[in-house]
Amino acid sequence: VNVPNVQECFEATKDSGLYGLINLFSGGALLQLTVFALGIMPYITASIILQLLTVVIPRLELLKKEGQSGQAKITQYTRYLTLGLAVLQSSAFVALARSGQLFSGLCPNTPVIPQTGLPNWLTLVTLVITMTAGTGVVMWLGELVTDRGVGNGMSVLIFTTVISQMAGYMVDVYDSKHIVVLLVVAVVAIAIVAFVVFMEQAQRRIPVQYAKRMVGRKMYGGTSTYIPLKVNQAGVIPVIFASSLLYIPQLMSSLFGNQNHPQGWYTWVNTYLVRGDSPIYMLTFFALIIFFTYFYVAITFNPTEVADNMKKYGGFIPGIRAGRPTAEYLNYVITRITVPGALYLAIVSLIPLIAIAAIGADQNFPFGGTSILIIVGVGLETVKQIEAQLQQRHYEGFLR
C-alpha cells in the first residue's frame, strides 16, 4: 500500500466514526491497512457464531457437554472459522480500499493501493493473505497468553488495544481544550468506571438447599449454596451485535448509494443512521441493545436445564417445588433482573454519543460504550484469576 496516502486518508477520516467497533478492536490499525489491520475481530465474530450455533446444532451441544475434550474441538472449529472470516473481511476491506470507498469517499483522489507492475489479482491476493496471516498471529498470541499467562489471552489483547488509545486521547484533550476540561473528563471517567464496576459485580443470589442422602456408609448433602444471577448476564455481546447491525445501512449506502445524484433512501440513511449524534440513531441503538440483551440471555441461560441439574443432585430452592416450578421461578427472576442490566448497557453505550452531541467530543471518546465495558470487565476477571493463583500458591499458610 502507499503509506503516505494511507496516512493522509486516515487523518481525514479518523474522527468520522467509520468502522468504529472494528477499528477499536484493532487498536486503530484497520484504517491504516497494517498487517494486523483486522486484529482480533474475526475471532470474536467466530466465537459468537459458534456460541449461538451450540444452541441450534445438537452435535455442538454434545461437544460442549463432553467437558475439556469437547471444548478443545469447539476451539479448533473456532480457529478454522476465524481464518475463513478473516479471508472474507480482508477481501472486503481490500476491495473497498481499492475503490476508494474504505474512507467513505472523503479522499477519492488519493489511491491507497498503487498500480504497480504486478498484475492486479496478485496484489490483491498478497494483501488478503497478509492480513489473514496477521489475524492468525494475533489469535496464536492470544492462546499463548491463555496457556502461559493469567486470564483469557484474547480478552487481554482486546484490553491492551483499547487502553492503548486512552493516553493519546487525554493528551489531545489537554492540547485542544483547557486543563479544567481535562480534569472534568478525568472525574467523569472515574465516576463512570465506578458505576460500571458496581453494575458488573451486582448479582441476585438464589438460595439452593441440598437434601441429605446416604451413599454406602457416608452421608452426603445437607449443604446450602446459591445460584448467582448477574444483573449484566450478557456482558458486552449485545453492544457488539447492535453496533454491527447499525453498521449495515452505512455499508449499503457506501456500496450502492450515488453521491452525485443521491437517492431518497441514501440521503435518509446518511442523515439519521450514520451520524452518532442523530436522535434516531441513538433511539435505534438503545432499542437494539435491549433486544439483543434479552435475546442473548435467553440463548445462554436455560432455566429448565439448571432446574433439571438441581433435581438430579437433590437440590431445591426453599419454598419452590423441584422440576418445572423451579424452572418457571428461575425464568421469572432472570426476565426481571435483565431489565436493569439491559438499561445499564444501553445507557453506558450511549455515553460517547451524548458526549459528541452535547460537548462536541470526537468519535474516539473512550470513557463509555464498548471500550469502558471491555476495560472494566477484563480488568475484574483478570484480578479474580490473579487472586485465585495467589490462594493456590499460599493455600497451606492461608489455612494456618
N, C-alpha and C positions, 0 to 999 in steps of 0.2 A: 504494500500500500504506500501511497505518497504521504509520508509522515507530516510535513509542514501543512499540507492541505487538510489532513485529518484534524490536526490541532486547531486550524482556523475554523473549521466547521464545528468542532467540539466547543470552542469558546462562544460561537454564535448561538448554540442551542443548549448549553449546559443548564440554563435557568428556565427552560421551557417545559420541564417535567416530562419530556419524551422518554418512553420506556423506563419510567421511574423505578418500578419494582425490580426489573431485571438489572438495571444499572446499579441499583442499591446493592443487590446480592453479588455483583461482580466488582464491587469497590470502585465504581466509576470507570471500569475498564471497557465496557461494552462499546460506548460511543467513541472510544479511541482505537477500536479494532485491534486490540492486542492479542497475543497468543492465548491468554486466559480471559478472553472477552466474555465468554458465556458463563464463566465462573462455576458456581455450584447449582445454578438454577435448573439445568436438566435433571440433576439428581433429585432435587426437591420435587419436581414435577413427577418423576418416575416413582418416587416413594409414595406420593399422594395417590397416584393412579393405582398402584398395587394395593395400597391400603383400602381403597374403595372397591377394587375387584375382589378382595378377600371375602367381602360380604356377598358378592354375586356368584363367584365361581367356587363350587364345592371342593375342587381339588386344592385350591389355595387355602381354603378354610381348614382342610385336613392337615396341610403342611404347617399351618400356624399352631394347631393343637399338638403337633408332634414334639414341640419343645425346641431344643437347641439345633438339632439336625434339620428340622423343617424350616427354622428361621434362617439357617445357612443357605438353604435352597432359595428362599424368598429373596435373600440378599443378592444371590447370584443373578436371579431374574431381574432385580433392580439394576444391577450393573449393566446387563445387556440392554435393558430398556433405556437407561441413561445414555449409552453410546448412540442408540438409534435416534433418540430425541435430539442429541447434540448434533447429529448429521443433519436432521431436518431444520433445526433452529439456525445452525450456521449457514446452511444453504439459503434460508430465507433472508438472513441479515446481509449475506454477501450479495444476493440479488438486489436487495433494497439499496445497499451502498453503491452498487454499480449503476443503478438507475437514478441515483441522486435523491431517493425518497427516504433513506435512513435518517436524514436530518430534517425531515418534514418539509423539504423543498426550500429551507432557509439559506442554503448555499448551493444553488443548482449549477452555477458556472465554475465550481471548484471540484474537479474529478478526484476522488479519493483512491480509486483503483486505476492506475495509469495504463495506457495502451502500450504494452511492451512488445518486443519482438516475438514473444511466446504466443502460441495460439490462445484464444480466449478461454476455451474449455480447460486448458492445462492450468492457467492462472486461477480460475475459479475452483478447480479440484484441489489445488495446492492450499488455497485459503480454507476450504472446508475441512480438509484433513488436518491442517494445523490447529484450527480452532477446536475440532473434536478431540484431538490429542491433548490439547490444553485442559479440556474438561476431564479427560481420563486421568491426567496427572493430579489435578485438584482432588478428584474422587479418591485416588490412591493415597494422597497425603492425609485426607480426612480419615481414612480407615487406619492408617499408621498411628495417628493421634489416638484413635479409639482403642487400638491394641496396646500401645506402649505408654500412653499418657493418662490424663484424668479427664473424664467427661466424654460426651459424644463428639467425635472429631469433626463431623460435618457442621454441627451447631457451633463449635468453637471457631471454625473457619468463617462462618457467616458472621459471628460475633466480632471477629477481628476485622473483617472487611467493612462492617457497618461503623464500628467505633473509630476506625482509622480516619474517617472523614470529619469527625466532630471537632478535632483541634483546628482544622483548616476553616471550619465554619465560624468558630469563635474568633479566630484571627480576622476573618472577613468582616464580622460584626464590629470588631474593635476599629478596623481601618475605615469602614464606611459610616459607622454611627459614632455615638459618644460613649465614653466609659460608663456612664449611667445606664445606657441601653444594655451594655454587656452585663452589668451587674443584675439588672432586671431579668434578662434572659437566663442567667445562672440561677437566680432564685426560683423562677418559674420551672426550670429544668429539675431542680431538686424536689419541688412540690409534686411535679408530675411523676418522677421516679418513685417517691414515697407512696403516692396513690396507687401506682401500678403494682408495687411490691405488696401493698396491703390487699389488693384485689386478687393477685396471683396466689397469695397464701391462704385466702379465705376459703373455707370449706364447711359443708354441713356433714356432721358425723352421725350416721345412722347406727344406733347400738345393736349389736348382734350377740345373742346368748347361745352357747353350745351345750347341749344336753350331755349328761354323764353317760358313759357306756362302758361295759366290760369287754375287753379283748383278751381272751385267755385268763390270766390271773391278775391282770393290771386294769386299773381304772383310767379311762381317758375322758377328756372333755370337761365340762363344768366351768369352762373359762368364759369370760365376756370380752368382746372386742368391738370394733366398729367398722363401718364402710365409709371411707372418706369421699364425699362427693364434692368436687371442686366447683366453685362458682363459675370459673372460666374453664370448663371442661374441654373446650375445643382448641385452646391455645391460640396461635396466630394464623391457623389454617383458613378460617373464614375471611380474614382480611386479604390473604393471598388470592383466594377464589374471587372475591368481589373486585379486587384490582385487575385481575386477569380478564374478567368478564367485561369490565368497563373499558378495557383497552381495545376490545374487538371493534366497536364503532369507529374509534380513531384509526385503527388499521384499515378498515374498509374505506374510510374517506381518503386515506393515503393512496390505496391501491386503485380504487375505482372512481374517485372524485375528479372533477375537472376544475383546476384552479382558475383558468382563463374565463371559462363560462360556467360558473358554479351552479349545480342543480339545487333544488329546494332542500332535499334531504342533506346534501353536503353542507350547506350554509347552517342548517339547524344543528347538525352534529358538531360542527366546529364552534358554534356559538354556545351550546349548552352542555355537551358531553366531552369536550376536550379540555376546556379551561377548568381548573380545580376550584376557582372562586365563584363559579356559577351555582346559584341555589338549587337548580335542577340536578346538577352533578352531585352536590352534597346529599340531597334527599335520596337520590338513586343509590349512592354509595352506602348511606345509612341503612336503607331498606335491604339491600343485598347482603350486608354483613349480618343483620338479624336473621334473615332467611337461611344463610349458609351456616350460622351458628347452630340453629335448630336441626338443620339437615345433617351436619357433621356429628352432632351429639347423638342423634337418632341412629346413625350408622355405627358409631364406635362403642356406644354403651347399650348393651342388650339386657334389660331388666329380667326377662324370662330366664336367660342363661345364668345370671347371678343368683336368682331365686332357686333354680334347679340345683346349682352347686351347693348352696347353703343347705338345702333339704337333704342332699346326698350325704353331707358330713354332720348332719344332726343340728344344724344351726337354725335359729329363728329370731325374728325381730319381736321384742316383748310387746304383747298386745295385738300382734298380727299373725294370722294363721300361715303356716308354711305352704309353699306352692304358688298357686295363682294369686291369692290375695297379697302375698309378698311382692310379686311382680307388679301388680297394679299399684301398690303403695310406692314402690321404687320409681315407677313411671310417673306417678303423681308428683313426687318430690323433685325428680330431675327436670320435669317440664316447667315447674315453677321456679326452680333455682337457676334455670338457664336464662330467665328474663333479665335479672340484674347483670348476668355475665355477658349477654348479647348487647345490652345497652352500654355497658362499660367498654366493650371492644369498639362499638360504633363511635362513642364519644372520644376515646383516645385516638382513634384513627382519623377523626375529623379535626383534631388539634392543628396539624400543619395547614389544612385548607382554610381554617378560621384565621390562623396567623397570617396567611397570604392575603386573605380578603381584608382583614382588619388593620394590620400594621405594615403591610407591604413586604413581608418576609419573602425570601426567594424559595423556589420549589424544593431546595435541599434542606429545609428546616428539620433538624434531626431529632428534636425533643417531642416526639409524638408519632403516632401512626405505627407502621410496621417496625421501624428502627428501634423505638423505645421498648416495644413489646419483646423484640428479639433480644435486645441487650439485657433487660431485666430477667426474662425467662431463662436464658442460657446462664447468666450470672448466678441466679439462685440454684439452678440444677448443678452447676459445677461446684459451688460451695458445699452443697449437700454431699456430693461424691467425695470431696476432699475430707470432710468431717468423718465420713464412713471409713475412708482409708486410714485416717489417724486413729480411729477407735480400734480397727483391726490390728494395727501395729502395737498399740499400747493397751490391749484388752486385759492382760493379766494384771498390770499395775492398776488399771481402772477399777477392777473388781476388788482389789485390796484396799 
